C-alpha cells in the first residue's frame, strides 16, 4: 500500500519524506496484536446461536467480521499515530535526515541512492533510538524493517475502535474517522512532528 496516496504531503527540499510504501512480504500474515478472543472478551460477546438441531452452538458466527474489523482498526491506529504496531518492511524516498515514517523500533536494512546503488553504511549515519533518521547529503531511498511490540494502551485503542465499528457497521456517518474513545487513547502516542497530518 502506498501511504503517500492516502496521506498526501507536500515534501520538497531538505529533511523531507517524499513518499513511502509498505513493501512487506505479502506471503505471510502479520500477527495481529489483538485477537478475536480478546475482542469477544472486551465486547462481552457471549451467548449461543441455535442451529435448529442440537439446540446451542458457541457464538462465533461474526469471527470473520471481527477479524476484519480488528485489522482495519489496527491499520487506522497505525496511520493516525505514525507507529508500526505489527512487523512491516518499509521503503521511503527522502531528502536530508527526516524521521522515517513508522520506524519505531526499526532497523535500517539498506540505503540506496536515486540511481539504485547501495550506499556503504560508512557513508551515512543512523540517528534515533525509537524512531529512526538516516543522515545523508543527497536524496536517497531507505529500506527498513520494524518488528515492534504493541503497547497495551494501543491494544485497548484497537479494541475500542473495533467495537465502535462493530456496533456502528453500516452507518455511513461514522465511516472514515476514529471513534472518540480510541482517538483519546491513541493521541498520546502520536508524534508531535508527525508526517501524517
Buried (B, 14 or more C-beta within 10 A) or exposed (E): EEBBEEBEBEBEEEEBBBBBBBBBEEEEEBEBBBEBEBBBEBBEBEEEEEEEEEEEEEEEEBBEBBBEBBBBBBBBBBBBBBBBBBBBBBBBBBBBBBBBBBBBBBEBEEBBBEEEEEBEEEEBEBEBEEBBBBEBEEBBBBBBBBBBEBBEEBBBBBBBBBBBBBEEEEEEEEEEEBBEBBBEBBEEBBBEEBBBE
